[in-house]
Amino acid sequence: MKISLKRQLSTSIDPKGLIIAFSIILLWFISLIFLLNLQVDYSNPLLYLGLFVQMHLYTGLFITAHDAMHGVVTRNKRLNHFIGGFAAMLFSFNFYWKLFPNHHKHHMHVATADDPDYHSSGKFIPWYLSFLLSYLSFWQFLLMAITFNLLKLVFPISNLVLFWMLPAILSTLQLFYFGTYLPHKGKHSNRHHSGTLKKNHFWAFITCYFFGYHFEHHEFPNTPWWRLWKTKQLSN
């Protein structure tokens, strides 16, 4: 059974990986355009649902870029990195080639002083701020400012703040809490120094595209997010 699952994990990702990546990017665009044109009414439940969906799709953009860093969006290397770069750019102008080396350092030096995603204090706020500052740059702020001033010529500022800016900020919290803080806080005796969620595929997807199964991700780093749930059976 486990041998069969390992074979499934190693089978070609094309074209499914491309379809899933393009779907996330397309859904992000469709959702954003819809929400930027939505009449802001704080008594409307659709506003809060839209905010949650857009946050989750922002997280999907980052996860797509992350999969590209592992070469598992498509076996075509140029296209793989292009999609990763495009997805990262849509997420508040993150620079893919800045994320790329840091992420691989994380895998090589998990929970050590050489891990750019780790904070020795183990405290949420200092760790989160350190996490953000390690990736933010002046150029991101500049590009965001330029884009905001262009978009406000077309869309209401309230919509831009609620559905373009706020979901991105909330997504960083989602990614950090479920994809970094929870898995790596405290001491772990396993070789990946990582914790993992209990088996609950719905919760694992909703919280962070299965990356709560974090030990499994480190054990099978070349498994795309949409197959990651299968690795839970191999680690049990």
C-alpha positions in Angstrom: 0.0 0.0 0.0 2.7 2.5 1.0 4.8 1.5 -2.0 1.8 2.2 -4.3 1.3 5.6 -2.7 4.9 6.5 -3.1 4.6 5.7 -6.8 1.6 8.0 -7.0 3.4 10.8 -5.4 6.3 10.5 -7.9 4.2 10.2 -11.0 4.1 13.1 -13.5 2.4 16.3 -12.3 1.6 17.4 -15.8 -0.9 18.6 -16.9 -2.8 18.7 -13.5 -0.2 20.9 -11.8 -0.6 23.5 -14.5 -4.4 23.4 -14.5 -4.5 23.8 -10.7 -2.0 26.7 -10.7 -3.8 28.5 -13.5 -7.2 27.9 -11.7 -5.9 29.5 -8.5 -4.6 32.5 -10.3 -7.8 32.8 -12.4 -10.0 32.5 -9.4 -7.9 35.1 -7.6 -8.5 37.5 -10.5 -12.2 36.8 -10.8 -12.8 37.1 -7.1 -10.8 40.3 -6.8 -12.6 42.0 -9.7 -16.0 41.0 -8.3 -15.1 42.2 -4.8 -13.6 45.5 -6.0 -17.0 46.2 -7.6 -19.0 45.1 -4.6 -21.1 47.7 -2.8 -19.5 47.9 0.6 -22.1 47.2 3.3 -20.8 46.0 6.6 -24.2 44.3 7.3 -23.8 42.2 4.2 -22.5 38.7 5.1 -21.1 38.4 1.5 -18.5 41.0 2.4 -17.0 38.8 5.1 -17.3 35.7 3.0 -15.6 37.5 0.2 -12.8 38.7 2.5 -12.2 35.1 3.7 -12.3 33.7 0.1 -9.9 36.4 -1.1 -7.5 35.7 1.8 -7.6 32.0 1.0 -6.8 32.7 -2.6 -3.9 34.9 -1.7 -2.6 32.0 0.3 -3.1 29.9 -2.8 -1.0 32.3 -4.8 1.9 31.9 -2.3 1.4 28.1 -2.2 1.6 28.0 -6.0 4.8 30.0 -5.9 6.1 27.6 -3.2 5.3 24.6 -5.3 7.2 26.2 -8.2 10.2 26.6 -5.8 10.1 22.8 -5.5 9.7 22.4 -9.2 6.3 20.8 -9.0 3.9 23.1 -10.9 5.2 21.6 -14.2 8.2 19.7 -15.3 8.9 22.5 -17.8 11.5 24.4 -15.7 11.1 27.8 -17.4 7.3 27.7 -17.3 7.4 26.4 -13.7 9.5 29.3 -12.6 7.5 31.8 -14.6 4.3 30.7 -13.0 5.9 30.8 -9.6 7.2 34.3 -10.2 3.9 35.5 -11.5 2.0 34.1 -8.6 4.5 35.6 -6.1 4.2 39.0 -7.9 0.4 39.0 -7.6 0.8 38.5 -3.9 1.9 42.1 -3.0 4.8 42.0 -5.4 6.8 39.3 -3.7 10.0 38.6 -5.6 10.2 34.9 -6.4 14.0 34.8 -6.7 14.3 36.3 -3.3 11.9 33.8 -1.8 13.5 30.9 -3.6 16.9 30.7 -1.8 15.4 31.5 1.6 12.9 28.7 1.3 15.5 26.1 0.4 17.6 27.3 3.3 14.6 26.6 5.5 14.5 23.1 4.3 18.2 22.5 4.7 18.5 24.2 8.2 15.1 23.7 9.8 14.7 25.4 13.2 18.3 26.5 13.4 20.1 29.8 13.4 20.6 29.4 9.6 16.8 29.0 9.0 15.5 32.3 7.7 11.9 31.3 8.7 12.8 30.5 12.3 13.0 32.7 15.4 14.7 31.3 18.5 12.4 33.2 20.9 9.5 30.9 19.9 7.2 33.9 20.6 4.4 34.6 18.1 4.8 38.4 17.6 8.6 38.7 17.4 8.6 35.6 15.2 5.9 36.9 12.9 7.6 40.3 12.6 10.9 38.7 11.8 9.2 36.5 9.3 7.7 39.5 7.5 10.8 41.7 7.6 12.9 38.9 6.1 10.8 39.1 2.9 9.6 42.7 2.7 11.6 45.2 0.6 11.5 48.9 -0.3 10.6 47.9 -3.9 7.5 46.0 -2.8 6.2 49.0 -0.9 7.0 51.3 -3.9 5.2 49.0 -6.4 2.2 48.6 -4.0 2.0 52.3 -3.6 2.1 52.9 -7.4 -0.5 50.2 -8.0 -2.8 51.4 -5.3 -2.8 55.0 -6.7 -3.5 53.6 -10.2 -6.3 51.3 -9.0 -8.0 54.0 -7.0 -8.7 55.8 -10.2 -11.0 52.9 -11.1 -12.2 51.4 -7.9 -13.3 52.8 -4.5 -10.6 53.1 -1.9 -12.7 51.2 0.6 -12.9 48.2 -1.7 -9.1 48.3 -2.4 -8.4 48.3 1.3 -10.9 45.6 2.1 -10.3 43.2 -0.7 -6.9 43.9 -2.2 -4.8 44.9 0.8 -6.4 43.4 3.9 -6.7 39.8 2.5 -3.0 39.9 1.7 -2.1 40.9 5.2 -4.5 38.3 6.7 -2.9 35.7 4.4 0.5 36.4 5.8 -0.9 35.6 9.2 -2.5 32.4 7.8 0.7 31.3 6.1 2.8 32.1 9.2 0.6 30.6 11.8 -0.4 27.4 10.1 2.7 26.9 7.9 5.5 28.1 10.1 4.7 28.9 13.7 2.5 25.9 14.6 4.7 23.3 12.9 8.0 24.6 14.2 7.4 26.1 17.6 8.7 24.1 20.6 11.0 21.1 20.4 10.5 18.2 18.0 12.6 15.1 18.2 12.1 14.0 14.5 14.6 14.7 11.8 12.7 17.6 10.3 12.1 19.4 13.7 8.5 19.7 12.6 5.1 19.1 14.0 2.0 18.1 12.0 -1.8 18.4 12.2 -3.9 15.4 13.1 -5.4 13.8 10.1 -8.3 16.0 9.0 -8.1 16.8 5.3 -10.9 19.4 5.3 -9.3 21.4 8.1 -5.8 21.0 6.6 -7.0 22.4 3.3 -9.0 25.3 4.7 -6.2 26.4 7.0 -3.3 26.3 4.7 -3.7 24.1 1.6 -2.6 21.0 3.6 0.7 22.6 4.8 -0.4 21.9 8.4 0.8 18.4 7.4 4.2 20.0 7.8 6.3 17.0 8.8 5.0 15.3 5.7 5.9 18.3 3.5 9.5 18.1 4.8 9.5 14.4 4.4 8.2 14.6 0.8 9.2 18.1 -0.3 8.7 17.4 -4.0 5.0 16.6 -3.5 2.6 19.3 -4.8 0.2 20.7 -2.3 -2.8 19.0 -3.9 -1.2 15.6 -3.3 0.1 16.4 0.1 -2.9 14.9 1.9 -1.8 11.5 0.6 1.5 11.7 2.4 -0.4 11.5 5.7 -1.0 7.9 5.1 2.7 7.3 4.6 3.7 9.0 7.8 1.3 7.1 10.0 
